[in-house]
Amino acid sequence: MARKSQSFLKGAAVLVGAVAVVKVLGALFKIPLSWILTPVGSAYFGSAYSLYFPIYSLAAAGFPTAVARMVSARCARGSFRDVRALHQVTVRLFTVIGFCAFALMTALSWPYANLAVRTGPQTVLPAVWALAPCALFCSLLSAYRGLYEGMRNMTPTAVSQVVEAAGRLIFGLGLCALTAAAAAREYALHGTVWGTPQPSEAYARLAALPACAAGAVFGVTIGSMLAFLYLIVYYHKNGDGITEAELRRAPPPAAAGTLRRELVRTAVPIALGSLAVNLSTLVDAALLNRRLSDLMLQMPNVLLQTYAGLLPQEVIRMQSVPSFLYGCYTNANTMFMLVPTVTQAFAMSALPSVTAAWAAGSRSRLETCVLSVLRLSAMITMPMGLGLSALAEPVCRLLFGAQNAPEITGQILAVLGIAAVFSALCTPVQSMLQAVGRVDLPVKFLFGGLAVKSVLNYVLVGDPRFQVMGAAVSTLVCYGAILVCSLAALHRETKLKLHLASLLGRPLLAGSLSAVTAKLCWRVLAPQAGSAGATCLAVCAAVVVYGICAALLGVITKEDRKSLFGGKSAKSLEKSRRIV
């Protein structure tokens, strides 16, 4: 009996559904968390991630994609014994890599804290230490997620993502809230926080923030551990899906050393590309804090006048203005990351399908999959990014509250919303480049973009006319350049006509009309319904307008709907994939 696997669109639908659930759980985690942490605590939380992400990139980010690509290619050739042998290799290899990543993050914690927060490195250290074990568990997760993604079974990855998000919500928010409550009780009884006297309640809250951020981050570590345990249980219960008949027909497996070398050769370029993306957060954390600190030392009145009335007095007195502004940027960046996260589902689902079509030499299947990925990615990213930009300040006020300076965060998000469109489209395009064997190109483009971002960050953030907005502008320029280069390379490598004017133009027009609708609705309704009510109604109006425009402009095709929801086209597509 033939082994069952999901089509590209059904696999993407499973992952998008999981992303939707994860984002709801993430909102339930991040929004109350921002109320507790305020921008200063959010800066501590974000700074820990800024060190974690580059290490995570080397330890885990490239390996699921590499494993998925190798598994998919071998399934297309019928080399199922190689798949079994490869899984054994990856489990052993990723365990070693995970422990090395944990040790590296722990060793770098002090130097990084001194670089990122010159005025108080000890404020960042608890969160960094709490997040370090997460690198180990995420590395272990890679072995199982890569296996199932390569088999075109996206369900284990999707469920493990939901488990991870639920654990983060329950334990992260719970530990953060309990820590804040403990600090408040201590101050009420003794006038101290962690044994140190505090002059006022406002100072006491600031003193508690490093431990609160560490509690929240430790919940992230617990979530990754729970996701790993789920995949272990799933694997032992369901196996990898390879049948005995497939194993009997398969040729003998390659040697473990051969598979290990191929895995490393495939994964290293992908990991370096992911490293370039995540180094941008490290660049933001280091350069943004440092350049804002330089501005406060050289021209303190510039920042204080620019944000007059928006900076709490205790933040100014404790010389935490750079951390406060970086916290605003972190909150805006949280919203920015919503858009690329959705298209990661298309990237993950597209990679095995594109790899199989490329390995089989089927130009028609390759063209169908590539154009579907681009069309559906644009269909989602355009309205999300443009909508975030149009309603930046109202959304920040609704989600983060008045205590998180929504005016500042909104200004940043207005630029990052546009950048999110470019970033989100980069993800599936670069995944398809990896699928056709050019794993080196995304690395080159991403490191080139990182260089541009670093230079612009240093120049613009240090310019009093831009200050914290400089980081948003550099992000926009960086991802715009990367997208243009990636699309040109995809066209060159596949020799396919991408029809970008049609693929991107229609979603852009529909998304622009929906964003304008949202902005106008908010302005009209805010005086009567209040900011929160007007924001919700404006979002609903934008969704309706986009749906109508998308239907009229033919943003999603009849073939896409049939492949997604069933029908003859889906059955024929699946039959052709089984033949390969």
C-alpha positions as CSV (number, residue, x, y, z in Angstrom):
1,M,0.0,0.0,0.0
2,A,1.4,3.4,-1.0
3,R,2.6,5.7,1.7
4,K,0.3,8.7,2.2
5,S,1.7,12.2,2.2
6,Q,0.2,15.7,2.1
7,S,0.1,17.9,-1.0
8,F,1.9,21.2,-0.9
9,L,-1.2,23.3,-0.2
10,K,-2.7,20.8,2.3
11,G,0.7,20.7,4.1
12,A,0.8,24.5,4.0
13,A,-2.8,24.7,5.3
14,V,-1.9,22.5,8.3
15,L,1.1,24.7,9.1
16,V,-0.9,27.9,8.6
17,G,-3.6,26.6,10.9
18,A,-0.9,25.9,13.5
19,V,0.6,29.3,13.0
20,A,-2.8,30.9,13.6
21,V,-3.1,29.0,16.9
22,V,0.5,29.8,17.8
23,K,0.0,33.4,17.1
24,V,-3.2,33.6,19.3
25,L,-1.3,31.9,22.1
26,G,1.7,34.2,21.4
27,A,-0.6,37.2,21.7
28,L,-2.0,35.9,25.0
29,F,1.6,35.6,26.1
30,K,3.2,38.7,24.7
31,I,0.5,41.3,25.4
32,P,0.0,40.7,29.1
33,L,3.8,40.3,29.3
34,S,4.4,43.7,27.9
35,W,2.0,45.2,30.5
36,I,4.1,43.6,33.2
37,L,7.5,44.2,31.8
38,T,7.0,47.7,30.3
39,P,9.5,48.8,27.6
40,V,12.4,48.5,29.9
41,G,11.7,44.9,30.9
42,S,10.9,44.1,27.2
43,A,14.4,45.4,26.4
44,Y,15.9,42.8,28.8
45,F,13.6,40.1,27.3
46,G,14.6,41.1,23.7
47,S,18.3,41.3,24.5
48,A,18.3,37.7,25.7
49,Y,16.8,36.6,22.4
50,S,19.3,38.7,20.4
51,L,22.1,36.5,21.7
52,Y,20.0,33.3,21.5
53,F,18.9,33.7,17.9
54,P,22.4,33.6,16.2
55,I,23.4,30.6,18.3
56,Y,20.1,28.9,17.6
57,S,20.8,29.5,13.9
58,L,24.0,27.6,14.0
59,A,22.6,24.9,16.3
60,A,19.2,24.2,14.8
61,A,17.8,26.6,12.2
62,G,19.5,25.1,9.1
63,F,19.2,21.5,10.0
64,P,15.4,20.9,9.7
65,T,15.5,22.4,6.2
66,A,18.6,20.3,5.3
67,V,17.1,17.1,6.7
68,A,13.8,17.8,4.9
69,R,15.5,18.4,1.6
70,M,17.6,15.2,1.9
71,V,14.6,13.1,3.0
72,S,12.4,14.4,0.2
73,A,15.0,13.7,-2.4
74,R,15.5,10.2,-1.2
75,C,11.8,9.5,-1.0
76,A,11.5,10.7,-4.6
77,R,14.2,8.1,-5.6
78,G,12.7,5.3,-3.3
79,S,15.8,5.3,-1.0
80,F,13.8,4.7,2.1
81,R,16.6,2.9,4.0
82,D,18.7,6.0,3.6
83,V,15.9,7.9,5.3
84,R,16.0,5.6,8.3
85,A,19.8,5.8,8.5
86,L,19.8,9.5,8.2
87,H,17.4,9.9,11.1
88,Q,19.8,7.9,13.3
89,V,22.7,10.1,12.2
90,T,20.7,13.3,12.9
91,V,19.6,12.4,16.4
92,R,23.2,11.7,17.5
93,L,24.6,14.7,15.7
94,F,22.0,17.2,16.9
95,T,22.4,16.1,20.5
96,V,26.1,17.0,20.5
97,I,25.4,20.3,18.7
98,G,22.7,21.1,21.2
99,F,24.9,20.7,24.2
100,C,27.6,22.8,22.5
101,A,25.1,25.6,21.8
102,F,24.0,25.6,25.4
103,A,27.6,25.8,26.6
104,L,28.4,28.6,24.0
105,M,25.5,30.7,25.1
106,T,26.4,30.4,28.7
107,A,30.0,31.3,28.0
108,L,29.1,34.4,25.9
109,S,26.6,35.7,28.4
110,W,28.9,38.1,30.3
111,P,30.7,39.6,27.3
112,Y,27.4,40.1,25.5
113,A,25.8,41.7,28.5
114,N,28.6,44.2,28.8
115,L,28.4,45.0,25.1
116,A,24.6,45.3,24.9
117,V,23.9,47.2,28.1
118,R,26.8,49.3,29.2
119,T,24.9,51.0,32.1
120,G,23.8,47.7,33.7
121,P,24.9,44.4,32.2
122,Q,23.6,42.5,35.2
123,T,20.0,43.4,34.2
124,V,20.3,41.1,31.1
125,L,22.2,38.1,32.5
126,P,19.3,36.3,34.3
127,A,17.2,36.2,31.1
128,V,20.2,35.0,29.0
129,W,20.9,32.2,31.5
130,A,17.2,31.2,31.6
131,L,17.1,30.9,27.8
132,A,20.4,29.0,27.3
133,P,18.9,25.5,27.7
134,C,16.4,26.3,24.9
135,A,19.2,26.0,22.4
136,L,19.6,22.3,23.4
137,F,15.9,21.4,23.0
138,C,15.5,23.3,19.8
139,S,18.5,21.4,18.3
140,L,16.8,18.1,19.3
141,L,13.5,19.2,17.8
142,S,15.3,19.7,14.5
143,A,15.9,16.0,13.9
144,Y,12.2,15.1,14.2
145,R,10.7,18.1,12.5
146,G,13.1,17.8,9.5
147,L,12.2,14.1,9.1
148,Y,8.4,14.6,9.0
149,E,8.6,17.7,6.8
150,G,10.7,15.8,4.3
151,M,8.1,13.0,4.3
152,R,5.5,15.7,3.5
153,N,3.8,15.1,6.9
154,M,3.4,18.6,8.4
155,T,1.2,17.5,11.3
156,P,3.9,16.6,13.9
157,T,5.7,20.0,13.2
158,A,2.4,21.8,13.5
159,V,1.3,20.2,16.7
160,S,4.7,20.5,18.3
161,Q,4.6,24.3,17.5
162,V,1.3,24.6,19.3
163,V,2.6,22.6,22.3
164,E,5.6,24.9,22.4
165,A,3.5,28.0,22.3
166,A,1.1,26.7,25.0
167,G,4.0,25.9,27.3
168,R,5.5,29.3,26.7
169,L,2.2,30.9,27.6
170,I,1.4,28.9,30.7
171,F,4.8,28.8,32.2
172,G,6.4,32.0,30.9
173,L,3.5,34.3,31.8
174,G,2.9,32.5,35.0
175,L,6.5,32.7,36.2
176,C,6.8,36.4,35.2
177,A,3.5,37.3,37.0
178,L,4.5,35.3,40.1
179,T,7.9,37.0,40.2
180,A,6.4,40.5,39.9
181,A,3.9,39.7,42.6
182,A,6.7,38.4,44.9
183,A,8.7,41.6,44.4
184,A,5.6,43.7,45.1
185,R,4.9,41.9,48.3
186,E,8.5,42.3,49.5
187,Y,8.4,46.0,48.8
188,A,5.1,46.4,50.6
189,L,6.4,44.6,53.7
190,H,10.1,45.8,53.9
191,G,10.6,48.5,51.3
192,T,13.1,46.3,49.4
193,V,13.3,44.3,46.2
194,W,15.5,41.2,46.4
195,G,17.0,42.7,49.6
196,T,17.9,46.1,48.1
197,P,16.1,49.2,49.5
198,Q,14.0,51.1,46.9
199,P,13.0,54.8,47.3
200,S,9.5,54.4,45.7
201,E,7.1,51.9,44.2
202,A,8.1,53.0,40.7
203,Y,11.7,52.2,41.4
204,A,10.7,48.9,43.0
205,R,8.9,47.8,39.8
206,L,12.0,48.7,37.7
207,A,14.3,46.7,40.1
208,A,12.1,43.6,39.7
209,L,12.1,43.6,35.9
210,P,15.4,41.6,35.3
211,A,14.0,38.7,37.3
212,C,10.5,39.1,35.7
213,A,12.1,38.9,32.2
214,A,14.1,35.8,33.3
215,G,10.9,34.1,34.5
216,A,9.2,34.8,31.1
217,V,12.2,33.6,29.2
218,F,12.4,30.4,31.2
219,G,8.8,29.6,30.2
220,V,10.1,29.7,26.6
221,T,12.7,27.1,27.5
222,I,10.0,24.9,29.2
223,G,7.8,25.2,26.0
224,S,10.6,23.9,23.8
225,M,11.2,21.0,26.2
226,L,7.5,20.0,26.1
227,A,7.5,20.2,22.2
228,F,10.5,17.9,22.1
229,L,8.8,15.4,24.5
230,Y,5.7,15.4,22.2
231,L,7.7,14.6,19.1
232,I,9.5,11.8,21.0
233,V,6.2,10.3,22.0
234,Y,4.7,10.7,18.5
235,Y,7.7,9.1,16.8
236,H,7.6,6.0,19.1
237,K,3.9,5.7,18.6
238,N,3.6,6.3,14.8
239,G,7.1,5.9,13.5
240,D,8.2,7.7,10.3
241,G,5.5,6.4,8.0
242,I,7.7,4.2,5.8
243,T,6.1,0.9,5.0
244,E,7.7,-2.5,5.1
245,A,7.1,-2.8,1.3
246,E,8.9,0.4,0.7
247,L,11.9,-0.8,2.7
248,R,12.0,-4.1,0.9
249,R,12.2,-2.3,-2.5
250,A,14.7,0.2,-1.3
251,P,18.5,-0.1,-2.1
252,P,20.9,-0.6,0.8
253,P,21.5,2.5,2.9
254,A,24.6,4.8,2.5
255,A,27.2,4.7,5.2
256,A,26.6,6.9,8.2
257,G,29.7,9.0,7.5
258,T,28.5,9.7,4.0
259,L,25.1,10.9,5.2
260,R,26.7,13.0,7.9
261,R,29.0,14.7,5.5
262,E,26.2,15.4,3.1
263,L,24.0,16.7,5.9
264,V,26.7,19.1,7.1
265,R,27.4,20.3,3.5
266,T,23.7,20.9,3.0
267,A,22.9,22.4,6.4
268,V,25.9,24.8,6.8
269,P,24.9,27.2,4.0
270,I,21.3,27.2,5.2
271,A,22.4,27.7,8.8
272,L,24.6,30.6,7.7
273,G,21.7,32.2,5.9
274,S,19.6,31.8,9.0
275,L,22.5,33.2,11.1
276,A,22.6,36.3,8.9
277,V,18.9,36.9,9.5
278,N,19.2,36.4,13.3
279,L,22.4,38.4,13.5
280,S,20.2,41.3,12.6
281,T,18.6,41.1,16.0
282,L,22.0,41.0,17.6
283,V,23.0,44.1,15.5
284,D,19.9,45.8,16.6
285,A,20.5,45.0,20.3
286,A,24.2,46.0,20.3
287,L,24.2,49.0,17.9
288,L,20.8,50.3,18.8
289,N,21.5,50.4,22.5
290,R,25.0,51.7,22.0
291,R,24.2,54.4,19.6
292,L,21.2,55.6,21.6
293,S,23.5,55.7,24.7
294,D,25.9,57.8,22.7
295,L,23.1,60.2,21.8
296,M,22.1,60.5,25.5
297,L,25.7,61.2,26.4
298,Q,26.4,63.8,23.7
299,M,22.9,65.3,23.0
300,P,20.5,64.3,25.8
301,N,18.1,67.1,25.1
302,V,17.5,65.8,21.6
303,L,15.9,62.5,22.7
304,L,14.2,64.1,25.7
305,Q,12.6,66.8,23.5
306,T,11.7,64.4,20.7
307,Y,9.8,62.2,23.1
308,A,8.7,64.8,25.6
309,G,5.8,63.5,27.7
310,L,6.2,60.0,26.5
311,L,9.2,58.9,28.7
312,P,8.4,58.1,32.4
313,Q,10.3,60.3,34.8
314,E,11.8,57.3,36.7
315,V,13.2,56.0,33.4
316,I,14.9,59.3,32.8
317,R,16.3,59.5,36.4
318,M,17.6,55.9,36.2
319,Q,19.3,56.6,32.8
320,S,17.3,53.9,31.2
321,V,16.1,55.9,28.2
322,P,18.1,53.8,25.7
323,S,16.6,50.6,27.1
324,F,13.1,52.1,27.1
325,L,13.4,53.1,23.4
326,Y,14.9,49.7,22.6
327,G,11.9,48.1,24.4
328,C,9.6,50.1,22.1
329,Y,11.5,48.8,19.1
330,T,11.2,45.3,20.5
331,N,7.4,45.6,20.8
332,A,7.2,46.9,17.3
333,N,9.5,44.1,16.1
334,T,7.1,41.5,17.7
335,M,4.3,42.8,15.5
336,F,6.7,42.9,12.5
337,M,7.6,39.2,12.9
338,L,3.9,38.1,12.7
339,V,4.0,38.4,8.9
340,P,7.1,36.4,8.0
341,T,6.1,33.7,10.5
342,V,3.0,33.0,8.4
343,T,4.9,32.6,5.1
344,Q,7.4,30.2,6.9
345,A,4.6,27.7,6.6
346,F,4.6,28.0,2.8
347,A,8.4,27.8,2.8
348,M,8.4,24.6,4.9
349,S,5.7,22.9,2.9
350,A,7.1,24.1,-0.5
351,L,10.6,22.8,0.1
352,P,9.9,19.0,-0.2
353,S,7.5,19.5,-3.1
354,V,9.9,21.7,-5.1
355,T,12.8,19.4,-4.3
356,A,10.8,16.4,-5.6
357,A,9.8,18.2,-8.8
358,W,13.3,19.4,-9.4
359,A,14.8,15.9,-8.7
360,A,12.3,14.3,-11.1
361,G,12.9,17.0,-13.8
362,S,9.3,17.9,-14.0
363,R,9.2,21.5,-15.3
364,S,5.4,21.7,-15.2
365,R,5.1,20.6,-11.6
366,L,8.0,22.9,-10.7
367,E,6.3,25.9,-12.3
368,T,2.9,25.1,-10.7
369,C,4.4,24.8,-7.2
370,V,6.7,27.9,-7.5
371,L,3.9,30.2,-8.8
372,S,1.5,28.9,-6.2
373,V,4.0,29.6,-3.4
374,L,4.6,33.2,-4.7
375,R,0.9,33.9,-5.2
376,L,-0.3,32.6,-1.8
377,S,2.6,34.3,0.0
378,A,1.8,37.6,-1.6
379,M,-1.9,37.1,-0.9
380,I,-1.3,36.9,2.8
381,T,1.7,39.3,3.3
382,M,0.4,42.3,1.4
383,P,-2.8,43.0,3.5
384,M,-1.0,42.0,6.8
385,G,2.0,44.3,6.3
386,L,0.2,47.2,4.8
387,G,-2.6,46.9,7.4
388,L,0.0,47.0,10.3
389,S,1.6,50.1,8.8
390,A,-1.8,51.9,8.3
391,L,-3.0,51.1,11.9
392,A,0.3,51.0,13.6
393,E,-0.4,53.4,16.5
394,P,-4.0,52.2,17.2
395,V,-2.9,48.6,17.1
396,C,0.0,49.3,19.5
397,R,-2.3,51.2,21.9
398,L,-4.8,48.4,21.8
399,L,-2.3,45.5,22.4
400,F,0.4,47.1,24.5
401,G,-1.5,49.7,26.5
402,A,-0.7,53.3,27.2
403,Q,2.1,52.4,29.6
404,N,4.2,51.0,26.7
405,A,4.4,54.3,24.8
406,P,2.2,53.3,21.8
407,E,3.1,56.6,20.1
408,I,6.7,55.7,19.8
409,T,6.1,52.0,19.0
410,G,3.5,53.0,16.4
411,Q,6.0,55.3,14.6
412,I,8.4,52.4,14.4
413,L,5.8,49.9,13.3
414,A,4.6,52.1,10.5
415,V,7.9,51.5,8.8
416,L,8.4,47.9,9.9
417,G,4.9,47.0,8.5
418,I,6.2,47.8,5.0
419,A,9.5,45.9,5.7
420,A,7.4,42.9,6.9
421,V,6.1,42.4,3.3
422,F,9.6,42.2,1.9
423,S,10.8,40.0,4.8
424,A,7.9,37.6,4.5
425,L,8.3,37.2,0.7
426,C,12.0,36.5,1.1
427,T,11.3,33.4,3.2
428,P,9.6,31.2,0.7
429,V,11.7,32.5,-2.3
430,Q,14.9,31.5,-0.5
431,S,13.4,28.2,0.5
432,M,12.8,27.4,-3.1
433,L,16.3,28.4,-4.0
434,Q,17.5,25.9,-1.5
435,A,15.1,23.3,-2.9
436,V,16.7,23.6,-6.4
437,G,20.2,23.1,-5.0
438,R,21.4,26.7,-4.7
439,V,21.7,26.7,-0.9
440,D,24.6,29.1,-1.2
441,L,22.7,32.0,-2.7
442,P,20.4,32.8,0.3
443,V,23.5,33.0,2.4
444,K,25.2,35.5,0.1
445,F,22.1,37.7,-0.1
446,L,21.4,37.6,3.6
447,F,24.9,38.5,4.6
448,G,24.9,41.3,2.1
449,G,21.7,42.6,3.5
450,L,23.1,42.3,7.0
451,A,26.1,44.4,6.0
452,V,23.8,47.1,4.6
453,K,21.6,46.9,7.8
454,S,24.7,47.2,10.1
455,V,26.0,50.3,8.3
456,L,22.7,52.0,8.2
457,N,22.0,51.2,11.8
458,Y,25.2,52.7,12.9
459,V,24.7,55.9,10.8
460,L,21.0,56.4,11.2
461,V,20.5,55.5,14.8
462,G,23.4,57.9,15.7
463,D,21.7,60.7,13.7
464,P,19.4,62.7,16.0
465,R,17.0,63.2,13.1
466,F,16.4,59.4,13.0
467,Q,17.5,57.9,16.4
468,V,15.4,54.7,17.1
469,M,13.6,55.1,13.7
470,G,16.9,54.5,12.0
471,A,16.7,50.8,12.9
472,A,13.3,50.5,11.2
473,V,14.5,52.2,8.1
474,S,17.6,50.0,7.9
475,T,15.4,46.9,8.2
476,L,13.2,48.1,5.3
477,V,16.2,48.8,3.0
478,C,17.8,45.5,4.0
479,Y,14.9,43.2,3.2
480,G,13.9,45.1,0.1
481,A,17.4,44.5,-1.4
482,I,17.4,40.8,-0.4
483,L,14.0,40.2,-2.0
484,V,15.0,41.7,-5.3
485,C,18.2,39.7,-5.4
486,S,16.4,36.4,-4.4
487,L,13.7,36.8,-7.1
488,A,16.2,37.5,-9.8
489,A,18.2,34.4,-8.7
490,L,15.1,32.2,-8.7
491,H,14.2,33.3,-12.2
492,R,17.8,32.6,-13.4
493,E,18.1,29.2,-11.8
494,T,14.7,27.7,-12.7
495,K,14.3,29.5,-16.1
496,L,10.7,30.0,-15.1
497,K,8.6,33.1,-16.0
498,L,7.5,34.4,-12.6
499,H,4.9,36.9,-13.9
500,L,5.6,39.2,-10.9
501,A,3.4,42.0,-12.2
502,S,0.4,39.7,-12.0
503,L,1.4,37.6,-9.0
504,L,2.4,40.6,-6.8
505,G,0.4,43.4,-8.4
506,R,-3.1,42.1,-7.6
507,P,-2.5,41.4,-3.9
508,L,-0.7,44.7,-3.7
509,L,-3.7,46.6,-5.1
510,A,-6.2,44.6,-2.9
511,G,-4.0,45.1,0.2
512,S,-3.6,48.8,-0.5
513,L,-7.3,49.3,-0.8
514,S,-7.9,47.4,2.4
515,A,-5.2,49.4,4.3
516,V,-6.7,52.7,3.1
517,T,-10.1,51.5,4.2
518,A,-8.8,50.6,7.7
519,K,-7.2,54.0,8.1
520,L,-10.3,56.0,7.0
521,C,-12.6,53.8,9.1
522,W,-10.5,54.4,12.2
523,R,-10.3,58.1,11.7
524,V,-14.1,58.3,11.3
525,L,-15.0,55.9,14.1
526,A,-12.5,56.8,16.8
527,P,-14.3,59.9,18.1
528,Q,-17.5,57.9,18.6
529,A,-16.4,54.4,19.4
530,G,-13.0,55.1,21.1
531,S,-9.6,54.0,19.9
532,A,-10.0,50.3,20.8
533,G,-13.5,49.9,19.3
534,A,-12.5,51.9,16.2
535,T,-9.4,49.7,15.7
536,C,-11.4,46.5,15.9
537,L,-14.1,47.8,13.5
538,A,-11.4,49.1,11.1
539,V,-9.7,45.7,11.0
540,C,-13.0,44.0,10.3
541,A,-13.8,46.5,7.5
542,A,-10.3,46.0,6.0
543,V,-10.8,42.2,6.0
544,V,-14.2,42.5,4.2
545,V,-12.7,44.9,1.6
546,Y,-9.7,42.7,1.0
547,G,-11.9,39.6,0.6
548,I,-14.1,41.4,-2.0
549,C,-11.1,42.8,-3.9
550,A,-9.3,39.5,-3.8
551,A,-12.3,37.7,-5.3
552,L,-12.8,40.4,-8.0
553,L,-9.1,40.4,-9.0
554,G,-8.7,36.6,-8.9
555,V,-5.9,36.6,-6.3
556,I,-6.4,32.9,-5.5
557,T,-7.1,30.6,-8.5
558,K,-9.7,27.8,-8.9
559,E,-6.8,25.3,-9.0
560,D,-5.5,26.5,-5.7
561,R,-8.9,26.0,-4.1
562,K,-9.3,22.5,-5.5
563,S,-5.9,21.4,-4.4
564,L,-6.4,22.8,-1.0
565,F,-10.0,21.5,-0.4
566,G,-10.0,18.4,-2.6
567,G,-11.4,17.6,-6.0
568,K,-10.1,15.9,-9.1
569,S,-7.1,18.3,-9.5
570,A,-6.0,17.5,-6.0
571,K,-6.3,13.7,-6.7
572,S,-4.4,13.9,-9.9
573,L,-1.7,16.0,-8.4
574,E,-1.3,13.5,-5.5
575,K,-1.2,10.6,-8.0
576,S,1.6,12.2,-10.0
577,R,3.6,12.7,-6.8
578,R,3.2,9.0,-5.8
579,I,4.5,7.9,-9.2
580,V,7.7,10.0,-8.5
